[in-house]
Amino acid sequence: MTRIHLIGVCGAAMATLAALLKQKGHDVQGSDQNVYPPMSDFLREEGIRTLTGYDPAHITGDLDLVVVGNAISRGNPELEEVLDRKIRYCSLPEAIRDHFLWGARSIVIAGTHGKTTTTSMAAWILAHAGLDPSALIGGIAANFNSSYRLGAGRDFVIEGDEYDSAYFDKTAKFLKYLPDIAVVGNVEFDHADIYTDLDAVLLAFRRFVHLLPRRGLLLLGADSPHARGLAEHARSRVETFGLGDGLDWQAFDLRVTPTGTAFQVRRHGRSIGDFEIPMLGAHNVRNALAAIAVAAAVDVSERTTAEALRLFQGVKRRLELRGSAGGVRVYDDFAHHPTAIAETLGAVRLANPRARIWAVFEPRSATSCLRVFQRDFAQALAGADRTVIAAVFRSTIPEERRLSPEALVDELRADGHDARYIPTVPEIVREIAEESREGDLVVIMSNGGFDGIHEKLLAALRSRTEASPGA
């Protein structure tokens, strides 16, 4: 039995890898500076030993492999011990490749937006079709109630992240994933802490599509010009998908339904039928279309695919309804890039044209905390009726590079929008609880926990309702 130690095990991706390795029969343990729920609960349920703090004593001579998380850098006591002892080590994506992908048909879902949803959809369709795939997802897929699945089938569906791999390997994770079938849904500038500009991002994606074998398949989101332009760098077969005309896969006749979105699909100009997803927005139709194309590539019937999509339960934190109180619905959404914010608010507006929409945005990701997208955020948040900007999470960023919530609010107000900067969660909760009214929708957008704002707001709304006359 192989003994494996993970440094930085409480990151979502590292914890998921630990669980996959454990299920495969390895003896797995991990350490982290802070071990606390929910990841500590997840690791305990998976039977993985967790060690609190980074201590050289955790690095014992019987370890066969150490996986180094990409948040770990030189000076970490455990890493230094690994290097001194010359114990075999690798990055997270290398561990995934070497333990799971060499013998699999690797289906890699990449792109700036929509990776998690598309990966979840594709994995669920294959599972529903009886192909028993494995999967590694950057979120909790509700159909699996997990971020991973270890199946006995040939296929491994994996979310292909362009973020860097480790302190010793600053190249994109997805360059390790041996794609046989690849999806690139869209490409935009993101991860400004890793990439200097859009050209650097495009270089990573060009390298990715260049990995596909001649008999592989590259599916490109043609509604994104930068994704479509990757076709010239491919040596494999290429198919395009999107909402426009003249594509290999086209979704059309989009309709909001009481339970989500319905649409029709053409393949090479021929209609192949109606599909429906329990989700809102054209961006989710594009995600579903990519999953439909993946399913066709592995010979899943159109009827089975359509049935699976109707049964798809979504992904946690992707416009997830967290609750309703006093007639106010509170949603949680992972959106933290201007495009994702605009698409989310546009989808909510389309489905609720008469509702008053609140957008509550916490700049938390490495890119959203930077000034680089300030004007883009103003344009994206203009889709809400009322906007609340919280304090920038990464306050250690130099002021000249840090996003200014005050300036962002000024830009929105100058364009005639109701916007306000409210730094703390208690203040945000108090203001929304006082000013919201029955029928309002509150969309809370952050890629972190946001200090439990969702439950705090719902509690405040319940208290308001109980205290009101006639309640």
C-alpha positions, 0 to 999 in steps of 0.5 A: 500500500502506497503511503501518501502525504498532502501538504495543504490538504484542506484546500477543496481540490487537495481534499478531493484528491485525498478522497480519490486516492483513499478510495483507490486504496492508498494510505492517505494523510494530510496536514494544514495550518488550520483544520476546521469545518467544513473540510475537516468534516469532509476529510474525517468522513472520508477516513483521511488523517489530518494533522494540524499545523506544518511540522517536519515531524509529519514527514516520516521515512515511510512516506512514498509520495508527498503532494505539494499544494499550490498554496505552499511555498519555500520556507514551509517546514514540511516542504523543507523536510521533504526537500532535505530528505529527497522524498518523492514529491509532485503537484496536485495535477501531476498526482491526478495524472499519474494515479488516474489519467494514463489509463483513462479516456480523459475528458477535460472541461476548460475555459474561463467560465462555466467549467464546474457546471459543464463538468458536472453535467457531462459527468452526470450524463455519462453516469446516467447512461451507465458508463460509470465514469470517474470525475473531479469537479471544482464544486459540489455536484448535487447529483453526486452530492460530492466534488468527485466520483470514482467509477469503474468505467473508462472515462474520467471527466475532469475540470481543467483549471488554468491556475498554476500547479505548484511553487516549482511549476507555474504552468497551468494545471490542465497541461497535465491532464492528457486530454482525449476530449477537451472543451474550451467554452470561452477564454477571457483575461483572469487570474491576474496574480498568475498571468500578466495579460490576455496574451499570457492566458491565450498561450496557456490555452494554445498549449492545452489544445496542442496536447490533444492526439490526432484522433482526439476531439476539441470542442470550442465555444464559438460565441467566445472569439478567443476560444474559437480562435484556438482551432488553428492550433489544434492537431485533433478534430475540432467541433464548434458549439454555441448560439450562433449560426453555422456551428457544428452544435447550435442551441436555439429557441431558448425559452424560460420555463417554470422550472428552468430553460428549454431549448432546441439543438441542431447538429451540423444543421439538423435538428436533434430535438428538445432539451431542458435544464433546471437552470437559468441563462444563455450561459448555462445553455452553452454549458449544457450544449458542450455537455451534449456534444461530449455525450455524443462523442462517447456514444450516449444517445440523444434521448438519454442525454435529454433525460439526464439533463432534465434530472440534473440538479445543479451545482452548489453555489451556482445561483443556489437558492439558500432560502426565502423569508418575508417574501425575499429570496436569497441566492448564493452565487460563485460569480466573481468575474465581470462576465460571470456577474453580468450573465448571472444577473441577466439570467435572473432578470430574464426569469424575474422581469418584474422583481427588484434585484439586489446584487451583493458583491464581495471582491475576494478572488485574486483578480477581483481584488485588483483594479484591473476590472474596475470599469468592467465590474461597474458595467456588469453590476448595472444589471441589478436594481440595487448594488451593495459592494463589500470591503475588498477581502485582500486588504494587503494589496497595495492601494494603487493596485487594489480595487476601490469599492468607493470608486466603483460605487461612484461609477455606478451612481454616475450612470444612474444606478442605486449603489452603496459601499457597505464594508461589513457583513453586519451592516449589509445584513441590517441595511437589506433587512430594513430596505428590502420588500416582498418580492425582492431577490438578493443575489450574493456573489463571492467565491468565498464564505463571505462570513456566513452572510446568507444565513445571517440575512435570512435570520434577519429577514425572519426576525423582521417578519416575526416582529411586524404587525400581524405576523 
